[in-house]
Amino acid sequence: MRAFLNRSPALFSVLIFFFVVLACGCTKKRNGDYGLDLKSTLRINILTEPPSLDWNKSGDTTSALIQDNIMEGLVEYNLADPNLSLTPALATEWRFRKK
């Protein structure tokens, strides 16, 4: 090992620099971006930028992934019911009108 270090001190210096930079870059942060607590923050890696987050314009899976996580409807289907009855999501009550 000493023979290697005596022959190439420049390479040894580069390796030491690399390990110092690596050690500094791998430290844990207490707070993530925007001062959020990392233990209570959900982070999802998306591979591409969504073309649109407008419900009416988007038709791709990337936009749908984000929309499903940030938007909730007024009602949702009860999947345990064979008739798929509606249950409240954001709505607190609703009434059906007869025409």
C-alpha positions in Angstrom: 0.0 0.0 0.0 2.9 2.4 0.8 4.5 1.7 -2.5 1.2 2.7 -4.2 1.0 5.9 -2.2 4.6 6.9 -2.8 4.2 6.4 -6.6 1.1 8.5 -7.1 0.5 11.1 -4.5 -1.8 13.0 -6.9 -4.1 10.0 -7.2 -4.1 9.6 -3.4 -5.0 13.3 -3.0 -7.9 12.9 -5.5 -9.2 9.8 -3.6 -9.1 11.7 -0.3 -10.9 14.6 -1.8 -13.5 12.3 -3.3 -14.2 10.6 0.1 -14.4 13.9 1.9 -17.0 15.2 -0.6 -18.9 12.0 -0.4 -19.0 12.1 3.4 -20.2 15.7 3.4 -22.9 15.0 0.8 -24.3 12.0 2.7 -25.3 13.7 5.9 -28.9 13.6 7.0 -31.0 16.7 7.0 -33.3 17.4 9.9 -35.8 19.3 7.8 -36.5 18.8 4.2 -37.5 21.3 1.6 -39.7 24.2 2.8 -39.0 23.4 6.5 -41.2 20.2 6.4 -40.7 17.4 8.9 -39.3 14.4 6.9 -41.1 11.9 9.1 -44.5 13.3 8.2 -43.9 14.2 4.6 -44.8 11.9 1.7 -42.4 12.1 -1.2 -43.1 10.5 -4.5 -40.6 10.3 -7.3 -42.2 11.0 -10.7 -40.0 10.3 -13.8 -41.3 13.1 -16.0 -42.9 16.5 -15.7 -46.7 16.3 -16.0 -48.0 18.0 -19.1 -51.0 19.4 -17.3 -52.7 19.2 -13.9 -56.0 20.4 -15.4 -58.7 17.7 -15.1 -60.1 18.6 -18.5 -56.8 18.6 -20.4 -54.8 15.8 -18.9 -54.9 12.3 -20.2 -51.6 10.8 -19.2 -50.6 8.6 -16.3 -48.1 11.1 -14.8 -50.8 13.8 -14.4 -53.3 11.2 -13.1 -50.9 10.0 -10.4 -50.5 13.6 -9.1 -54.2 14.4 -9.5 -55.2 11.3 -7.5 -53.0 12.3 -4.7 -53.9 16.0 -4.4 -57.5 16.1 -5.4 -60.5 14.3 -3.8 -64.0 14.2 -5.1 -67.2 15.1 -3.3 -68.4 11.5 -3.2 -66.8 8.1 -3.7 -68.0 4.6 -4.5 -68.5 2.1 -1.7 -66.5 -0.9 -3.1 -67.9 -3.2 -0.4 -71.4 -2.7 -1.6 -72.4 -4.8 -4.7 -74.5 -1.9 -6.0 -71.5 0.5 -5.6 -73.5 3.0 -3.6 -72.1 6.5 -3.1 -70.5 7.5 0.2 -69.4 11.0 1.2 -65.8 12.1 0.7 -65.6 15.9 0.9 -69.4 16.3 0.8 -71.1 16.3 4.1 -74.6 15.8 2.7 -76.5 15.8 -0.6 -80.1 15.5 -1.8 -81.5 13.9 -4.9 -84.0 15.9 -6.9 -86.9 14.3 -8.7 -87.8 16.1 -11.9 
